[in-house]
C-alpha cells in the first residue's frame, strides 16, 4: 500500500510540472498570458452546496461503516 502512495504522489508531481511547463511554453510562444483568463469572483457563491455536502456525508458514512466491518 505504501508503494502505491509513493507512485501516486510522484505521478501528481510529474503532472504538475508538465502543466507548468506547458503554461510557460504557451506564454513564450504567444507573448500573451495563459489563454484561460482569471476566474471570476462571481462564479463562486458564499451559499453552501447542500447537495454536495449531503453526498460527501453519505460517502464518509459508508466508508466508516466499511471500516467498522458492518457489512458482513
N, C-alpha and C positions, 0 to 999 in steps of 0.2 A: 504494500500500500504506500509506503514511504517513497518508493521509486516512482510510482505514478504521480505523486505530488510534485516531485522534482521535475519530471518530464513536462507536466502541465505548466509549471512555473517558467521553465526555460522556453517553452513554446509561446507563452504570453509575452515574455521579454523580447523574443525574436520578432513577433508580430508587431509589437510596439515600435521597435527600432525600424522595421521595414516601413511602417506607416509614416514615421517621422522622416525617413529618407525620401519617400515619395513626395511628401509635402515640400521638402527642401528643393527637390529637383523641379517640382512644379513652379515654385516661386522663382527659381533661377531661370527657367525657360520662358515664362510668360512675363516676368517683370512685375506682375500684379500679385496681390496676396492670394492665399489659397482660395479657390473658387467658391467654396462653401462660405457664405457670409456669416457674420456673427449671429448667434442665436438671439432672437428677440426675447425680451423680458416678458412680453405679454403672452408668450406661448406657455409659460408655466403659471399656474394659479396657486393661490395660497390655500384653497379648499382641499381637504384630504380626499384622496381617491378611495371611496368606500368599497368599490368592487375589488380594487387591487388589494386593499388591506384584508378583506374577507378571504380572498383566495390565498393570500400569504399565510393567514392564520390557519386555514384548513390544511395547507401543506405542512406547516410546522407541527400541527397536532397529529397528523398522520405519521410524520416522521418520529415523533415522540412515542406514539403507540407501537411503532415497529421496534424502536429501541427497547421498549419495556416488554417486548415479546408478547403482546396481547393477541396477536393473530396466530394462533396455533390450533 
